[in-house]
């Protein structure tokens, strides 16, 4: 069966830079250098990032952690790298949409203690922010050996039309006050964003290979929204169909949304399917983010290259317009 794309909305394609580098984004950015942003004021807890959604921003890693991070509205007390621990590299899907999310896996090496044992990461601080945006998130984490996973949620409404953002992450000293960050060298992560529509209910899909994955959402009355029927009578719309027919391998997102006040109450069935593995011979990991009045819920899974069956992801019990 041939798949057409003529009915899809057109979105600008953004080049993805896969190389990661360790650097300090503050040295050349006046917005983040201490005392150089007028009206920054004292360091306070609270507020919200205009790019990163605060709900569950840093996912817990290891037992005993609670989700969420503290957001500080202030400048960094940044100083040159002087041997403090750093992240070595990162991997994860960084071609995203507003309202979507991703998991970034960061590796580190803290060295060895006097007895030759690896120094544990447990309870060290992690600081995360966006270059050019005042403020940062901070929390302490435990860690699987050698790896920390950050769960990044992108705000549904972005303040600019930029398509490239830079997220920075760093490791703070044990016991360092969160409002006086002294982390040294930072890992920069480029985030490429395709702008989509959002509303009171938004369901998005992202994946990590060149496969053609599809998102299906069935409304309470049985109407299914997908690439073959992109709009419903209620106003539900598929406005991004990534890598349709394997033609745009770096576009790995799909999005279905309902404008404010349009989504009928009842059960919404969310499904994903691998339409074509394209060149993804080793299988594909997928991630579905559901935003209900701005509150995200994430579901993850994977499919083998030969698996073309529809996967039932979740059922949304939607109470109706608010």
C-alpha positions, 0 to 999 in steps of 0.5 A, spaced: 500 500 500 502 506 498 502 512 503 501 519 500 503 525 504 499 531 500 494 532 506 499 533 511 501 540 514 508 542 511 514 543 517 521 546 516 526 541 516 532 542 521 539 539 521 541 535 527 548 536 530 549 529 533 556 531 536 556 532 543 562 537 546 564 538 553 564 546 554 562 552 558 556 555 555 557 561 560 563 564 558 560 567 551 553 568 554 552 575 557 545 573 559 548 567 564 554 571 567 553 573 574 551 581 574 550 582 567 543 581 566 539 587 568 534 586 573 536 579 575 535 580 582 537 576 588 536 568 587 529 566 589 526 559 588 520 558 584 517 561 577 517 557 571 522 556 565 519 558 558 522 552 555 522 546 559 516 544 563 517 543 570 513 537 571 517 531 572 523 535 569 528 530 572 526 523 572 528 519 578 534 514 577 534 509 583 529 507 588 528 512 594 528 518 589 521 523 588 520 526 582 521 533 580 527 538 581 527 545 584 527 551 580 532 557 581 531 564 578 538 567 579 545 567 575 550 562 576 556 563 581 560 560 575 567 559 575 573 556 571 573 548 571 578 546 576 577 538 576 570 538 579 566 531 576 563 532 569 559 528 564 563 525 559 558 524 553 550 524 552 545 520 547 538 520 546 533 523 541 534 531 541 529 532 535 523 534 538 516 538 538 513 543 543 509 539 548 513 533 547 519 529 551 525 525 551 530 521 556 537 523 555 542 518 558 549 522 560 555 518 562 560 520 567 567 518 570 568 520 577 574 516 578 577 512 584 577 512 591 584 510 595 582 503 595 581 503 587 573 503 588 569 507 583 567 513 586 559 513 587 555 518 584 549 517 589 546 524 592 550 529 587 547 534 585 545 535 577 544 542 574 540 543 568 538 549 564 537 553 557 543 557 554 540 564 554 534 563 559 535 566 566 535 560 572 536 553 572 533 547 575 537 543 580 536 536 584 540 531 587 540 524 584 542 517 585 545 513 579 545 507 576 553 505 575 556 510 570 549 513 567 544 519 569 538 519 565 534 526 565 527 526 563 526 533 559 519 535 558 519 541 553 514 546 554 507 546 550 508 554 548 515 556 547 516 564 547 520 564 541 520 561 534 527 559 534 528 552 532 535 550 535 536 551 543 542 548 547 540 545 554 546 545 559 547 540 564 553 539 570 555 535 576 555 539 582 560 538 588 557 533 594 553 538 599 554 544 595 548 549 596 543 549 590 542 556 590 550 557 589 552 553 584 559 551 583 559 546 577 565 547 573 565 544 566 558 543 562 555 538 557 551 542 552 546 538 548 543 541 542 535 541 542 532 541 535 524 543 535 519 543 530 513 547 532 506 544 532 499 546 535 497 544 542 491 545 546 487 542 552 489 535 550 495 533 546 498 526 544 505 526 541 510 520 539 517 520 538 522 515 536 529 514 536 531 511 529 529 512 521 523 508 522 516 510 519 512 510 526 505 512 526 500 515 532 493 513 532 488 516 537 481 514 537 476 518 540 470 516 545 465 516 539 470 511 535 473 516 530 480 514 529 485 520 528 491 518 524 495 519 517 489 517 513 484 521 517 488 527 520 482 531 522 475 529 526 469 533 527 471 535 534 477 539 532 482 533 533 487 534 528 494 530 526 498 536 524 505 532 524 506 526 521 514 524 521 518 521 516 512 519 512 513 513 507 521 514 509 522 520 506 524 525 512 528 520 516 530 526 521 523 528 523 521 523 528 515 526 531 508 525 530 502 530 534 495 530 535 491 535 539 485 538 541 484 546 541 481 549 548 474 546 549 473 542 543 475 535 546 469 531 548 469 527 555 470 520 555 475 515 553 481 516 548 485 510 546 492 511 544 496 506 539 502 506 535 504 502 530 511 501 526 508 503 518 515 501 515 522 500 519 525 503 513 533 502 515 532 501 522 534 494 522 535 493 529 528 495 532 526 502 534 524 505 541 518 509 542 515 515 547 508 517 547 507 524 551 500 525 553 499 532 556 492 533 559 491 541 561 499 541 561 500 535 565 504 530 562 504 523 562 509 518 559 509 511 556 515 508 553 516 501 549 520 498 543 518 494 537 523 490 533 524 491 525 519 486 523 514 488 528 508 491 524 502 490 529 498 496 532 501 497 540 495 499 545 499 504 549 494 507 554 487 509 555 485 517 557 479 518 561 478 525 559 473 529 563 471 534 558 473 541 557 475 545 563 
